[in-house]
Amino acid sequence: MKKRIIEVSTDTNIGGAGKCLITLLKNFDYDKFEVKVILPPNSLLKPEIDALGTEVIEVEGIADKSLDFKAIKTLKQIFRQEKPDLVHTHASMSARIAARQAGAKVVYTRHSVFPQSKKLTTFPGKQINGIINNHYSDSIIAVAEAAKDNLTETGVNEKKIKVVLNGVDGLKTVSEDEKSLIRRRFGVNDGEKVVSIVARLEDIKGHDYFIEAAKMLRDEGVNAKFFIAGTGSYEQHLKEKVKGLGLEDTVIFTGFITDVDKLMSITDIQANASYGTEATSLALLEGMSIGVPAVVSDFGGNPGVIKDGENGFVVAKQNSTALKDGLKKLLEDDELYRKMSQRSKEIFNATFTSRIMTKNTEDIYSETIGKERKTSK
């Protein structure tokens, strides 16, 4: 008999957690699982999930927030009607409480990594947070070792947590003729290397350091263009910085692009300079699938994706010189680049495919459904 699963997302936009949910829905073993999804009304995830043929239930009061007491009642009614064997929540405490009250097993995924406040890492906040999270989850998925550390340092029972690294569908390799067309589209000249950073334009994503590294590389005679893909509240600041440094012809803002895979296909090196939040960057994984090495900060889940000296370099966060040095090595040493490019593909295929992530998640579902619930202390 198929196990009934309900996935719950509170996202109205499509971020990393939403992309992971879509990946799971594409790859589940539907001979074993029957899956439905709960979303807030008008979520941008709904058309994507509808296209997969998965039933969506829309619930008021959960949009972009973890806890809403009115929503708990609605969710509990849905769970009692649907009778799921397991509810998998992506950041919704309301759904975790409702599922527990309705008698369903609960899996919760921590998709993010960020510095924890002292209130949650010291008495009594740590103990209170631990009691709540341990009670309202039978199993917890952390998408990076750093995410697991985030949880345990705030009182969550380590025995409940399993690390399931994010996975993605690999990008398709394009022909040299296609690459030439794409390079022209993005204004890349013959002989120029391409370095890209794909991340929300927020201060904690470290674009300032990326721009400063680009300035140093240009001043040192490196022939490259540096692309910033994405949008966010920090966009105007970054554009003013680029203008002030006279880098308008070197640092290019793409804005929001639906076909970021095209940019990735001509990218020689990726950068990730995050210092305030980062779990497992999906952009890094997609690049690795086609052999794009990366230079990343030593924050959050980055060191779990980029193995220093194997498929790129891990450098000190908030350090534009360190970022520049790592990029320069890859930009100027063709043999080193070739080895790291090949290693990127090998690591991706061994660890970060969408099927590997889904199978690991399915195993947690089956184990959680089958085990007797115990009260954690």
TORKOLKE-114248 format. One record per residue (C-alpha): residue in one letter; x, y, z. Coordinates in Angstrom, 3 decimals. Each point is the difference from the previous one (the first is absolute). Layout:
REM residues N
<node 'A', <X, Y, Z>>
...
//
This chain:
REM residues 377
<node 'M', <0.000, 0.000, 0.000>>
<node 'K', <1.310, 3.458, -0.900>>
<node 'K', <0.979, 2.304, 2.834>>
<node 'R', <-1.868, 3.310, 0.005>>
<node 'I', <2.285, 3.036, 0.200>>
<node 'I', <-0.923, 3.669, 0.263>>
<node 'E', <2.692, 2.569, -0.736>>
<node 'V', <-0.535, 3.458, 1.528>>
<node 'S', <1.657, 3.168, -1.278>>
<node 'T', <-0.804, 3.530, 1.154>>
<node 'D', <1.920, 1.652, -2.847>>
<node 'T', <-1.740, 2.454, -2.309>>
<node 'N', <3.098, 0.340, -2.182>>
<node 'I', <2.327, -2.663, -1.367>>
<node 'G', <3.151, -0.140, 2.089>>
<node 'G', <2.446, -2.756, 0.808>>
<node 'A', <-2.463, -1.935, 2.171>>
<node 'G', <-2.660, 0.203, -2.705>>
<node 'K', <2.419, -1.246, -2.637>>
<node 'C', <0.896, -2.928, 2.229>>
<node 'L', <-3.685, -0.820, 0.430>>
<node 'I', <-0.540, 0.034, -3.755>>
<node 'T', <3.023, -2.264, -0.449>>
<node 'L', <-1.445, -2.469, 2.500>>
<node 'L', <-3.369, 0.004, -1.758>>
<node 'K', <1.681, -0.728, -3.330>>
<node 'N', <1.925, -2.953, 1.375>>
<node 'F', <-2.143, -1.723, 2.636>>
<node 'D', <-0.673, -3.711, -0.400>>
<node 'Y', <-3.751, 0.256, -0.524>>
<node 'D', <-0.383, -3.754, 0.212>>
<node 'K', <0.793, 0.420, 3.713>>
<node 'F', <-1.319, 3.454, 0.816>>
<node 'E', <-3.151, 2.002, -0.653>>
<node 'V', <0.865, 3.678, 0.336>>
<node 'K', <-2.006, 3.212, 0.385>>
<node 'V', <1.253, 3.524, 0.669>>
<node 'I', <-1.331, 2.787, 2.217>>
<node 'L', <0.834, 3.567, -1.070>>
<node 'P', <-1.181, 3.521, 0.811>>
<node 'P', <-2.361, 1.552, -2.587>>
<node 'N', <1.662, 1.500, -3.086>>
<node 'S', <3.370, -1.602, 0.640>>
<node 'L', <2.274, 0.055, -3.040>>
<node 'L', <0.692, -3.647, 0.771>>
<node 'K', <-3.543, -1.033, -0.911>>
<node 'P', <0.299, 0.173, -3.829>>
<node 'E', <3.238, -1.981, 0.191>>
<node 'I', <-1.609, -2.674, 2.174>>
<node 'D', <-3.227, -0.046, -2.025>>
<node 'A', <2.093, -0.745, -3.088>>
<node 'L', <1.300, -3.122, 1.727>>
<node 'G', <-3.526, -1.261, 0.605>>
<node 'T', <0.288, 0.204, 3.775>>
<node 'E', <-3.081, 1.077, 1.950>>
<node 'V', <0.357, 3.351, 1.775>>
<node 'I', <-2.065, 1.067, 3.016>>
<node 'E', <0.072, 3.750, 0.663>>
<node 'V', <-0.218, 1.203, 3.612>>
<node 'E', <-0.469, 3.561, 1.214>>
<node 'G', <2.188, 1.447, 2.736>>
<node 'I', <3.256, -1.846, -0.675>>
<node 'A', <1.580, 2.259, -2.621>>
<node 'D', <3.689, 0.602, 0.719>>
<node 'K', <-0.284, -0.641, 3.727>>
<node 'S', <0.637, -2.934, 2.233>>
<node 'L', <-2.670, 0.401, 2.649>>
<node 'D', <-3.650, 1.076, -0.233>>
<node 'F', <-2.415, -1.303, 2.631>>
<node 'K', <-3.075, 0.298, -2.228>>
<node 'A', <1.756, -2.021, -2.683>>
<node 'I', <0.673, -2.812, 2.463>>
<node 'K', <-3.723, -0.716, 0.279>>
<node 'T', <-0.463, -0.054, -3.785>>
<node 'L', <3.052, -2.192, -0.534>>
<node 'K', <-1.115, -2.436, 2.710>>
<node 'Q', <-3.366, -0.402, -1.734>>
<node 'I', <1.745, -0.706, -3.306>>
<node 'F', <2.340, -2.550, 1.555>>
<node 'R', <-2.865, -1.792, 1.755>>
<node 'Q', <-1.869, -0.155, -3.294>>
<node 'E', <2.975, -1.042, -2.135>>
<node 'K', <1.443, -2.392, 2.609>>
<node 'P', <3.639, 0.290, -1.121>>
<node 'D', <2.545, -2.451, 1.328>>
<node 'L', <2.514, 2.821, 0.097>>
<node 'V', <0.086, 3.782, -0.329>>
<node 'H', <3.230, 1.539, -1.263>>
<node 'T', <0.216, 3.685, 0.831>>
<node 'H', <2.357, 2.491, -1.578>>
<node 'A', <0.167, 2.591, 2.811>>
<node 'S', <-3.645, -0.053, 1.147>>
<node 'M', <-0.391, -0.346, 3.760>>
<node 'S', <-3.775, 0.307, -0.460>>
<node 'A', <0.015, -3.166, -2.103>>
<node 'R', <2.230, -1.832, 2.445>>
<node 'I', <-2.343, 0.743, 2.895>>
<node 'A', <-3.095, -0.869, -2.028>>
<node 'A', <1.501, -3.247, -1.297>>
<node 'R', <0.965, -1.118, 3.485>>
<node 'Q', <-3.511, 0.793, 1.273>>
<node 'A', <-1.493, -1.940, -2.914>>
<node 'G', <2.149, -3.024, 0.748>>
<node 'A', <2.324, 0.122, -3.022>>
<node 'K', <3.749, -0.505, 0.135>>
<node 'V', <1.955, 3.195, -0.627>>
<node 'V', <3.202, 0.660, -1.936>>
<node 'Y', <1.391, 3.514, 0.032>>
<node 'T', <2.730, 1.294, -2.320>>
<node 'R', <2.410, 2.790, 0.967>>
<node 'H', <0.891, 1.574, -3.336>>
<node 'S', <2.097, 2.901, 1.284>>
<node 'V', <3.195, 0.753, 1.888>>
<node 'F', <0.480, 3.238, 1.895>>
<node 'P', <1.654, 1.257, 3.190>>
<node 'Q', <-2.197, -0.804, 2.988>>
<node 'S', <-0.910, 2.603, 2.602>>
<node 'K', <1.411, -0.374, 3.493>>
<node 'K', <-3.563, -0.323, 1.307>>
<node 'L', <-0.344, -3.339, -1.808>>
<node 'T', <3.427, -1.388, 0.871>>
<node 'T', <-0.029, 0.678, 3.750>>
<node 'F', <-2.276, -0.846, 2.922>>
<node 'P', <-2.996, 0.120, 0.085>>
<node 'G', <-0.662, 0.757, -3.694>>
<node 'K', <2.015, -2.978, -1.203>>
<node 'Q', <-1.893, -2.408, 2.238>>
<node 'I', <-3.416, 1.431, -0.928>>
<node 'N', <0.791, -0.045, -3.727>>
<node 'G', <1.260, -3.561, 0.282>>
<node 'I', <-3.124, -1.213, 1.808>>
<node 'I', <-2.293, 1.563, -2.606>>
<node 'N', <1.900, -1.227, -3.046>>
<node 'N', <0.610, -3.469, 1.387>>
<node 'H', <-3.684, -0.412, 0.881>>
<node 'Y', <-1.386, 1.174, -3.338>>
<node 'S', <2.187, -2.132, -2.244>>
<node 'D', <0.609, -3.727, -0.260>>
<node 'S', <2.938, 0.491, -2.356>>
<node 'I', <1.884, 3.068, -1.171>>
<node 'I', <1.842, 0.461, -3.280>>
<node 'A', <2.926, 2.416, -0.170>>
<node 'V', <1.140, 0.910, -3.515>>
<node 'A', <3.618, 0.497, 1.096>>
<node 'E', <2.226, -0.897, 2.933>>
<node 'A', <-0.040, 3.691, 0.878>>
<node 'A', <-3.812, -0.118, 0.124>>
<node 'K', <0.229, -2.933, 2.400>>
<node 'D', <2.382, 2.030, 2.165>>
<node 'N', <-2.517, 2.875, -0.047>>
<node 'L', <-2.605, -2.350, 1.419>>
<node 'T', <2.067, -1.729, 2.653>>
<node 'E', <1.405, 3.256, 1.368>>
<node 'T', <-3.589, 1.107, 0.675>>
<node 'G', <-0.937, -3.098, 1.974>>
<node 'V', <-1.303, -2.378, -2.679>>
<node 'N', <0.674, -3.682, 0.631>>
<node 'E', <2.840, -1.098, -2.268>>
<node 'K', <-1.455, -3.507, -0.243>>
<node 'K', <-3.053, 1.374, -1.831>>
<node 'I', <2.080, 1.714, -2.702>>
<node 'K', <1.227, -1.492, -3.247>>
<node 'V', <1.948, 1.953, -2.604>>
<node 'V', <-1.426, -0.266, -3.513>>
<node 'L', <1.993, 2.125, -2.377>>
<node 'N', <-1.925, 1.891, -2.638>>
<node 'G', <-0.071, -1.438, -3.478>>
<node 'V', <-0.887, 1.361, -3.418>>
<node 'D', <-0.578, -1.186, -3.519>>
<node 'G', <3.248, 0.454, -1.865>>
<node 'L', <0.185, 2.638, -2.716>>
<node 'K', <0.360, -0.961, -3.635>>
<node 'T', <3.331, 0.593, -1.664>>
<node 'V', <-0.353, 2.302, -3.005>>
<node 'S', <1.994, -0.079, -3.215>>
<node 'E', <2.799, 2.424, -0.771>>
<node 'D', <-2.192, 1.676, -2.628>>
<node 'E', <-2.739, 0.534, 2.599>>
<node 'K', <2.570, 1.349, 2.436>>
<node 'S', <1.133, 2.535, -2.566>>
<node 'L', <-3.567, 1.246, -0.428>>
<node 'I', <-0.519, 0.223, 3.749>>
<node 'R', <3.289, 1.832, 0.490>>
<node 'R', <-1.081, 2.572, -2.566>>
<node 'R', <-3.363, 0.380, 1.734>>
<node 'F', <1.749, 0.850, 3.266>>
<node 'G', <2.609, 2.206, -1.637>>
<node 'V', <2.984, -2.243, 0.670>>
<node 'N', <2.891, 0.637, -2.371>>
<node 'D', <2.363, -2.568, -1.478>>
<node 'G', <2.663, -0.967, 2.492>>
<node 'E', <-1.896, 1.252, 3.049>>
<node 'K', <-0.585, -2.368, 2.909>>
<node 'V', <-3.338, 0.087, 1.838>>
<node 'V', <-0.454, 0.051, 3.778>>
<node 'S', <-3.564, -0.071, 1.341>>
<node 'I', <-1.700, 0.395, 3.351>>
<node 'V', <-3.625, -1.160, 0.165>>
<node 'A', <-1.682, 1.102, 3.213>>
<node 'R', <-2.597, 2.380, 1.397>>
<node 'L', <1.334, 3.541, 0.053>>
<node 'E', <0.158, 0.415, 3.776>>
<node 'D', <2.924, 1.227, 2.068>>
<node 'I', <0.593, -3.368, 1.701>>
<node 'K', <0.590, -1.664, -3.369>>
<node 'G', <3.320, 1.824, -0.249>>
<node 'H', <-0.266, 1.651, -3.408>>
<node 'D', <2.077, 2.919, 1.298>>
<node 'Y', <2.991, -2.322, 0.309>>
<node 'F', <-0.651, -1.461, -3.431>>
<node 'I', <0.040, 3.472, -1.552>>
<node 'E', <3.175, 0.936, 1.860>>
<node 'A', <1.658, -3.237, -1.172>>
<node 'A', <-1.033, 0.813, -3.582>>
<node 'K', <1.618, 3.427, 0.314>>
<node 'M', <3.269, -1.495, 1.208>>
<node 'L', <0.024, -2.618, -2.738>>
<node 'R', <-0.629, 2.584, -2.686>>
<node 'D', <2.768, 2.183, 1.402>>
<node 'E', <2.321, -3.016, -0.124>>
<node 'G', <-0.741, -0.467, -3.692>>
<node 'V', <-2.356, -2.981, 0.164>>
<node 'N', <-2.228, -0.099, -3.087>>
<node 'A', <-3.417, -0.956, 1.356>>
<node 'K', <-3.576, 1.116, 0.425>>
<node 'F', <-1.758, -0.352, 3.345>>
<node 'F', <-3.736, -0.673, -0.017>>
<node 'I', <-2.397, 0.636, 2.874>>
<node 'A', <-3.266, -1.890, -0.562>>
<node 'G', <-3.066, 0.683, 2.104>>
<node 'T', <-1.954, 2.776, 1.674>>
<node 'G', <-0.455, 1.255, 3.527>>
<node 'S', <-0.074, 2.931, 2.380>>
<node 'Y', <3.750, 0.601, -0.318>>
<node 'E', <-0.062, 0.485, -3.772>>
<node 'Q', <0.222, 3.792, -0.091>>
<node 'H', <2.893, 0.064, 2.449>>
<node 'L', <1.918, -2.527, -2.076>>
<node 'K', <-0.606, 1.841, -3.262>>
<node 'E', <1.191, 3.242, 1.542>>
<node 'K', <3.114, -1.768, 1.259>>
<node 'V', <0.762, -1.401, -3.442>>
<node 'K', <-0.432, 3.445, -1.542>>
<node 'G', <2.161, 1.623, 2.642>>
<node 'L', <2.804, -2.476, -0.709>>
<node 'G', <-0.300, 0.485, -3.754>>
<node 'L', <-0.908, -3.648, -0.579>>
<node 'E', <-3.084, 0.388, -2.189>>
<node 'D', <1.678, -1.847, -2.874>>
<node 'T', <1.405, -2.705, 2.289>>
<node 'V', <-2.747, -0.802, 2.530>>
<node 'I', <-3.324, -0.721, -1.687>>
<node 'F', <-3.390, -0.190, 1.713>>
<node 'T', <-2.346, -2.420, -1.740>>
<node 'G', <-3.029, 0.687, 2.211>>
<node 'F', <-2.488, -2.846, 0.326>>
<node 'I', <0.401, -2.497, -2.827>>
<node 'T', <-2.124, -3.102, -0.445>>
<node 'D', <2.703, -1.833, -1.967>>
<node 'V', <2.897, 0.335, 2.404>>
<node 'D', <1.198, -3.327, -1.396>>
<node 'K', <1.058, 1.883, -3.119>>
<node 'L', <2.250, 2.257, 2.046>>
<node 'M', <1.337, -3.035, 1.843>>
<node 'S', <0.866, -1.700, -3.294>>
<node 'I', <2.530, 2.746, -0.790>>
<node 'T', <1.203, 0.471, 3.594>>
<node 'D', <3.570, -1.090, 0.627>>
<node 'I', <-0.067, 0.489, 3.780>>
<node 'Q', <-2.741, 0.609, 2.536>>
<node 'A', <0.401, 2.077, 3.127>>
<node 'N', <-1.936, -0.112, 3.255>>
<node 'A', <0.942, 2.621, 2.586>>
<node 'S', <-2.781, -0.509, 2.566>>
<node 'Y', <0.683, 0.840, 3.616>>
<node 'G', <-3.414, 0.158, 1.644>>
<node 'T', <-2.137, -2.801, -1.414>>
<node 'E', <0.872, -2.945, -2.222>>
<node 'A', <-0.921, -3.668, 0.121>>
<node 'T', <0.619, -1.918, -3.214>>
<node 'S', <0.066, 2.347, -2.981>>
<node 'L', <-2.017, -1.502, -2.851>>
<node 'A', <1.836, 2.236, -2.463>>
<node 'L', <3.322, -1.525, 1.046>>
<node 'L', <-1.426, -3.485, -0.518>>
<node 'E', <-1.374, 0.825, -3.452>>
<node 'G', <3.353, 1.410, -1.027>>
<node 'M', <1.840, -3.052, 1.299>>
<node 'S', <-2.209, -2.250, -2.130>>
<node 'I', <1.604, 1.454, -3.133>>
<node 'G', <3.467, 0.390, 1.446>>
<node 'V', <-0.017, 3.563, 1.344>>
<node 'P', <2.332, 0.247, 3.030>>
<node 'A', <-0.541, 2.690, 2.615>>
<node 'V', <1.689, 2.269, 2.489>>
<node 'V', <-2.148, 0.341, 3.119>>
<node 'S', <0.030, 1.476, 3.485>>
<node 'D', <0.560, -2.278, 2.958>>
<node 'F', <-3.486, 0.719, 1.333>>
<node 'G', <-2.942, -2.337, 0.565>>
<node 'G', <-0.371, -2.909, -2.380>>
<node 'N', <2.529, 1.220, -2.583>>
<node 'P', <2.855, -2.248, 1.221>>
<node 'G', <-2.339, -2.977, -0.284>>
<node 'V', <-0.420, 0.644, -3.719>>
<node 'I', <3.384, 1.335, -1.071>>
<node 'K', <2.906, -2.146, 1.166>>
<node 'D', <2.956, 2.338, 0.347>>
<node 'G', <2.608, -0.869, -2.607>>
<node 'E', <-2.225, -2.578, -1.750>>
<node 'N', <-2.902, 1.700, -1.786>>
<node 'G', <0.893, 3.547, 0.965>>
<node 'F', <1.268, 2.037, 2.905>>
<node 'V', <-1.469, 0.866, 3.386>>
<node 'V', <1.173, 3.412, 1.197>>
<node 'A', <-0.554, 2.225, 3.010>>
<node 'K', <-3.394, 1.716, 0.046>>
<node 'Q', <-0.201, 3.790, -0.351>>
<node 'N', <3.460, 0.069, -1.560>>
<node 'S', <0.124, 1.342, -3.541>>
<node 'T', <3.751, -0.630, -0.330>>
<node 'A', <-0.390, -3.674, 0.899>>
<node 'L', <-2.869, -0.287, -2.477>>
<node 'K', <2.113, 1.696, -2.682>>
<node 'D', <2.955, -2.317, 0.620>>
<node 'G', <-2.144, -3.110, -0.357>>
<node 'L', <-1.617, 1.223, -3.198>>
<node 'K', <3.351, 1.014, -1.480>>
<node 'K', <1.474, -3.468, 0.483>>
<node 'L', <-2.826, -1.550, -1.984>>
<node 'L', <-0.060, 2.733, -2.629>>
<node 'E', <3.698, -0.276, -0.783>>
<node 'D', <0.917, -3.668, 0.521>>
<node 'D', <-1.592, -2.006, -2.819>>
<node 'E', <1.168, -3.405, 1.262>>
<node 'L', <-1.282, 0.699, 3.523>>
<node 'Y', <-3.277, 1.163, -1.483>>
<node 'R', <-0.363, -3.163, -2.089>>
<node 'K', <0.537, -2.233, 3.045>>
<node 'M', <-2.455, 1.935, 2.166>>
<node 'S', <-2.578, 0.069, -2.754>>
<node 'Q', <0.130, -3.772, -0.350>>
<node 'R', <-0.086, -0.484, 3.760>>
<node 'S', <-3.069, 2.254, 0.209>>
<node 'K', <-1.946, -2.363, -2.245>>
<node 'E', <1.184, -3.054, 1.927>>
<node 'I', <-1.032, 1.420, 3.380>>
<node 'F', <-3.371, 1.089, -1.361>>
<node 'N', <-0.818, -3.416, -1.444>>
<node 'A', <1.060, -1.770, 3.190>>
<node 'T', <-1.775, 2.249, 2.496>>
<node 'F', <-2.296, 2.708, -1.299>>
<node 'T', <-2.389, -1.406, -2.586>>
<node 'S', <-3.734, 0.488, 0.443>>
<node 'R', <-0.590, -3.730, 0.234>>
<node 'I', <2.532, -0.434, 2.797>>
<node 'M', <-1.672, 2.777, 2.015>>
<node 'T', <-3.465, -1.448, -0.616>>
<node 'K', <1.009, -3.568, 0.894>>
<node 'N', <1.589, 1.186, 3.249>>
<node 'T', <-3.177, 1.944, 0.820>>
<node 'E', <-2.216, -2.991, -0.835>>
<node 'D', <2.080, -2.170, 2.325>>
<node 'I', <-0.625, 2.451, 2.845>>
<node 'Y', <-3.731, -0.044, -0.758>>
<node 'S', <-0.138, -3.788, 0.117>>
<node 'E', <2.096, -0.228, 3.146>>
<node 'T', <-2.033, 2.707, 1.766>>
<node 'I', <-3.349, -1.541, -0.931>>
<node 'G', <1.151, -3.395, 1.192>>
<node 'K', <1.487, 0.935, 3.350>>
<node 'E', <-1.840, 0.284, 3.268>>
<node 'R', <-0.301, 3.596, 1.164>>
<node 'K', <2.003, 0.769, 3.083>>
<node 'T', <0.124, 3.125, 2.101>>
<node 'S', <3.386, 1.697, -0.411>>
<node 'K', <1.693, 1.799, 2.816>>
//
